[in-house]
Amino acid sequence: MKTSIGTVVSLAMALLTASSAKALTPAQQAGLDLGMDANYAFIDLGATTLGWNSGPIGGSVLFGMGLTANLSGGNNGGLTNGGVVFYDSTTHINGNLQNPVTKTLVTSATTQAAATAAENVSNYAASLTATQTFSTLNGTTTINGNGGLNVIDVTNISNDKLTLSGTANDYFVFNVSHEIQTNQPMTLSGGVDPSHILFNLTGTGTVLFQTSGGDALYGTYLATNGGKFQFSNLALTGELINIGGDVQFVSGSSITVPEPGVFALLALGTIGLFSRRPIRSGVR
């Protein structure tokens, strides 16, 4: 069932009052607010290449800023929950997925605004003082929340069985300076909300996020400096945002959109953009 924008707004306001206002300061809320970007399950922007033959992706996607998207059938590729491929006029979309998708043209101003929102959140997240610091996570790790904003600086995450333990009032921001490479599942304990988890990948020019099956991951994975994503059998509950890096979304990969939305309970400024179409199921 699709959710109207009015329902999205009312639920978002209720959640803001009941939950996030207790956990984040106004400055933190503003700094981590993805705004319009939270209306998508996947954003890929830049003069780069996307290979997409997998799915499903449980929501809408946004392409643009010179992206070449190569689509091919197989592996249940496509969108669910009323998802749409939004793209600007600079996007080159070649081929088709196994399951046809609806495509809608948007302005270059829309994709530029999406890129700016992502960059602003990435820069803000990177500026936060760490509450915990690690070099490499590569075993079995539990990170306990502090009841509010948890900022974890880490160089590498390599096949780590990661557990985030806390409550619905915990927010976790990971600033990852090198890469995430994993075939292991992540676990959420104690009521941690997958929409309260951000992995900010700050590296450049290499593969920043890679999966090879066996994973079960949560959160928004954000890269704005040209790093690449390479996925095989990605199982993500969350969102992908990549600005300026090649992406391979293949071999049984999928995205499930969490509720209520990733760091975007204040994204009411997007109403004008989306008010003339239904929002997919799930509050973003």
C-alpha positions as CSV (number, residue, x, y, z in Angstrom):
1,M,0.0,0.0,0.0
2,K,1.3,3.4,-0.9
3,T,1.6,6.2,1.7
4,S,0.5,9.8,1.0
5,I,2.8,12.7,1.6
6,G,0.4,13.9,4.4
7,T,0.8,10.6,6.2
8,V,4.6,10.9,5.8
9,V,4.7,14.3,7.3
10,S,2.4,13.5,10.2
11,L,4.3,10.4,11.1
12,A,7.6,12.1,10.7
13,M,6.5,14.9,13.0
14,A,5.2,12.4,15.6
15,L,8.5,10.5,15.5
16,L,10.5,13.7,15.8
17,T,8.6,14.6,19.0
18,A,8.6,11.1,20.4
19,S,12.1,9.9,19.6
20,S,14.7,11.9,17.8
21,A,14.3,15.1,19.8
22,K,15.3,13.2,22.9
23,A,18.4,11.8,21.3
24,L,19.9,14.6,19.1
25,T,20.4,18.3,19.6
26,P,18.9,20.7,17.1
27,A,22.4,21.2,15.5
28,Q,22.9,17.4,15.2
29,Q,19.4,17.0,13.7
30,A,20.2,19.7,11.1
31,G,23.7,18.4,10.4
32,L,22.6,14.8,9.8
33,D,19.4,15.6,7.9
34,L,19.6,14.1,4.4
35,G,16.5,16.1,3.4
36,M,15.2,15.1,-0.1
37,D,17.9,12.3,-0.3
38,A,15.9,10.2,2.2
39,N,13.2,9.7,-0.4
40,Y,15.3,7.3,-2.3
41,A,16.6,3.8,-1.7
42,F,19.6,4.4,-4.0
43,I,21.2,7.6,-5.3
44,D,24.0,7.4,-7.9
45,L,25.3,10.7,-9.3
46,G,28.4,11.7,-11.3
47,A,30.1,11.0,-14.7
48,T,30.6,7.4,-13.7
49,T,29.2,3.9,-14.5
50,L,26.5,1.9,-12.8
51,G,26.1,-1.8,-13.6
52,W,22.7,-3.0,-12.4
53,N,21.2,-6.5,-13.0
54,S,20.0,-7.3,-9.5
55,G,17.3,-6.6,-7.0
56,P,14.8,-5.9,-5.9
57,I,15.3,-2.4,-4.7
58,G,12.5,-1.5,-2.4
59,G,11.9,2.1,-3.4
60,S,12.9,4.8,-5.8
61,V,16.3,5.6,-7.2
62,L,17.9,8.9,-8.5
63,F,20.4,9.1,-11.3
64,G,22.2,12.0,-12.9
65,M,25.1,14.4,-13.3
66,G,26.5,12.4,-16.3
67,L,25.9,8.9,-15.0
68,T,25.9,6.0,-17.5
69,A,23.6,3.3,-16.1
70,N,23.9,-0.1,-17.8
71,L,20.9,-2.3,-17.0
72,S,20.6,-6.0,-17.8
73,G,18.0,-8.6,-17.1
74,G,18.3,-11.4,-14.5
75,N,18.4,-11.8,-10.7
76,N,15.0,-10.2,-10.1
77,G,16.3,-6.8,-11.1
78,G,13.8,-4.0,-10.6
79,L,12.0,-1.8,-8.1
80,T,9.2,-2.6,-5.6
81,N,7.0,-0.5,-3.3
82,G,6.0,1.8,-6.1
83,G,9.6,2.7,-6.9
84,V,10.5,5.0,-9.8
85,V,13.8,5.6,-11.6
86,F,14.2,9.4,-11.4
87,Y,16.9,10.7,-13.7
88,D,18.1,14.0,-15.2
89,S,18.8,14.8,-18.9
90,T,22.5,14.1,-18.5
91,T,21.9,10.4,-17.6
92,H,22.6,7.7,-20.1
93,I,20.4,4.6,-19.4
94,N,21.2,1.5,-21.5
95,G,19.4,-1.8,-21.6
96,N,16.6,-3.1,-19.4
97,L,16.1,-5.0,-16.2
98,Q,14.2,-8.3,-15.9
99,N,11.3,-6.4,-14.4
100,P,10.4,-3.1,-16.2
101,V,10.7,0.1,-14.3
102,T,8.9,3.4,-14.6
103,K,11.3,6.3,-15.5
104,T,10.6,10.0,-14.7
105,L,12.8,12.9,-15.9
106,V,13.7,15.5,-13.3
107,T,15.7,18.7,-13.6
108,S,19.5,19.0,-13.2
109,A,18.7,21.3,-10.3
110,T,17.1,18.4,-8.5
111,T,20.1,16.1,-8.9
112,Q,22.5,18.9,-7.9
113,A,20.4,19.6,-4.8
114,A,20.6,15.9,-3.9
115,A,24.4,15.9,-4.3
116,T,24.7,19.0,-2.2
117,A,22.6,17.5,0.6
118,A,24.7,14.3,0.6
119,E,28.0,16.3,0.7
120,N,26.7,18.5,3.5
121,V,25.8,15.5,5.6
122,S,29.1,13.8,4.8
123,N,31.1,16.8,5.8
124,Y,29.2,17.4,9.0
125,A,29.5,13.7,10.0
126,A,33.3,13.8,9.4
127,S,33.5,16.9,11.6
128,L,32.0,15.2,14.7
129,T,34.2,14.3,17.6
130,A,34.5,10.5,17.9
131,T,33.1,8.8,21.0
132,Q,34.9,5.6,20.0
133,T,37.9,5.0,17.7
134,F,39.1,1.8,16.0
135,S,41.8,0.9,13.5
136,T,40.4,-2.3,11.9
137,L,37.2,-4.2,12.9
138,N,37.8,-7.7,11.7
139,G,36.5,-10.1,14.4
140,T,33.4,-10.0,16.4
141,T,32.6,-6.5,17.7
142,T,29.8,-5.1,19.9
143,I,29.4,-1.4,20.1
144,N,27.2,-0.2,22.9
145,G,25.2,3.0,22.5
146,N,25.3,5.9,24.9
147,G,21.6,6.8,24.5
148,G,22.2,9.6,22.0
149,L,24.7,10.2,19.2
150,N,27.5,7.7,18.9
151,V,30.3,8.7,16.6
152,I,32.7,5.9,15.7
153,D,35.9,6.6,13.7
154,V,37.3,3.5,12.1
155,T,39.9,2.9,9.3
156,N,38.7,-0.5,8.0
157,I,35.8,-2.9,8.5
158,S,36.9,-6.3,7.2
159,N,34.5,-9.2,7.6
160,D,33.5,-8.1,11.1
161,K,30.5,-9.6,12.8
162,L,29.3,-6.2,14.1
163,T,26.6,-5.8,16.7
164,L,25.1,-2.4,17.5
165,S,23.5,-2.5,21.0
166,G,21.3,0.3,22.3
167,T,17.8,1.7,22.2
168,A,15.6,3.5,19.7
169,N,17.1,6.8,20.9
170,D,20.7,5.7,19.8
171,Y,22.1,7.1,16.6
172,F,25.3,5.6,15.2
173,V,27.6,7.5,12.8
174,F,30.6,5.6,11.5
175,N,33.3,7.7,9.8
176,V,35.2,5.1,7.7
177,S,38.4,6.5,6.3
178,H,39.4,3.5,4.1
179,E,37.0,0.7,3.3
180,I,34.2,-1.7,4.3
181,Q,34.6,-5.2,2.9
182,T,32.3,-7.8,4.4
183,N,30.6,-11.2,4.0
184,Q,29.4,-11.2,7.6
185,P,26.0,-10.2,9.1
186,M,25.4,-7.2,11.2
187,T,23.1,-7.5,14.3
188,L,21.0,-4.8,15.9
189,S,20.2,-5.3,19.6
190,G,18.0,-3.6,22.2
191,G,15.8,-1.7,19.8
192,V,18.4,0.1,17.6
193,D,16.6,1.5,14.6
194,P,18.3,0.8,11.2
195,S,17.2,4.2,10.1
196,H,19.5,5.7,12.8
197,I,22.7,4.3,11.3
198,L,25.0,6.2,9.0
199,F,28.3,4.9,7.5
200,N,30.2,7.9,6.1
201,L,32.8,6.6,3.7
202,T,35.4,9.4,3.4
203,G,38.1,7.8,1.2
204,T,38.7,8.5,-2.5
205,G,39.5,6.8,-5.7
206,T,39.3,3.1,-4.6
207,V,36.7,0.5,-3.7
208,L,35.2,1.8,-0.5
209,F,32.4,-0.7,0.0
210,Q,32.4,-4.3,-1.1
211,T,30.3,-7.3,-0.3
212,S,30.7,-10.9,-1.4
213,G,27.6,-12.7,0.1
214,G,26.6,-13.8,3.6
215,D,26.1,-10.2,4.7
216,A,23.0,-8.7,6.3
217,L,23.6,-5.0,6.7
218,Y,21.8,-1.9,8.0
219,G,21.9,1.8,7.6
220,T,22.8,4.5,5.1
221,Y,26.1,4.1,3.2
222,L,27.2,7.4,2.0
223,A,30.3,8.2,-0.2
224,T,30.8,11.6,-1.8
225,N,34.5,11.6,-2.8
226,G,34.5,9.3,-5.8
227,G,35.0,6.0,-4.1
228,K,33.5,2.8,-5.7
229,F,30.9,0.4,-4.5
230,Q,31.1,-3.3,-5.6
231,F,28.3,-5.6,-4.5
232,S,27.7,-9.3,-4.8
233,N,24.7,-10.6,-2.8
234,L,24.4,-7.4,-0.9
235,A,21.5,-7.7,1.6
236,L,20.9,-4.2,2.9
237,T,18.1,-2.7,5.0
238,G,18.8,1.0,4.4
239,E,20.0,3.3,1.6
240,L,23.0,3.7,-0.8
241,I,24.3,7.1,-1.8
242,N,27.3,7.4,-4.1
243,I,28.6,10.7,-5.6
244,G,31.3,10.3,-8.3
245,G,32.2,6.6,-7.9
246,D,31.4,3.6,-10.1
247,V,28.8,1.2,-8.7
248,Q,28.3,-2.5,-9.4
249,F,24.9,-3.7,-8.1
250,V,24.8,-7.3,-9.2
251,S,24.6,-11.0,-8.3
252,G,21.6,-11.3,-6.1
253,S,21.9,-7.9,-4.3
254,S,18.9,-6.2,-2.8
255,I,17.8,-3.2,-0.8
256,T,15.0,-3.1,1.7
257,V,13.9,0.4,2.9
258,P,13.7,0.8,6.7
259,E,11.2,2.8,8.6
260,P,10.9,5.7,9.5
261,G,13.7,7.0,7.3
262,V,17.4,7.6,7.5
263,F,18.3,10.8,9.4
264,A,15.5,12.6,7.7
265,L,12.6,13.2,10.1
266,L,12.9,16.9,9.3
267,A,12.8,16.5,5.5
268,L,9.6,18.5,5.2
269,G,11.2,20.8,2.6
270,T,10.8,18.1,0.0
271,I,7.0,18.2,-0.1
272,G,7.0,20.5,-3.1
273,L,9.1,18.0,-5.1
274,F,7.0,14.9,-4.3
275,S,3.5,16.2,-3.6
276,R,2.2,15.3,-7.0
277,R,3.0,11.6,-6.8
278,P,2.4,9.0,-4.1
279,I,5.3,8.2,-1.8
280,R,6.3,4.5,-1.6
281,S,5.4,2.5,1.4
282,G,7.7,3.3,4.3
283,V,8.2,6.7,5.9
284,R,11.4,8.3,4.6
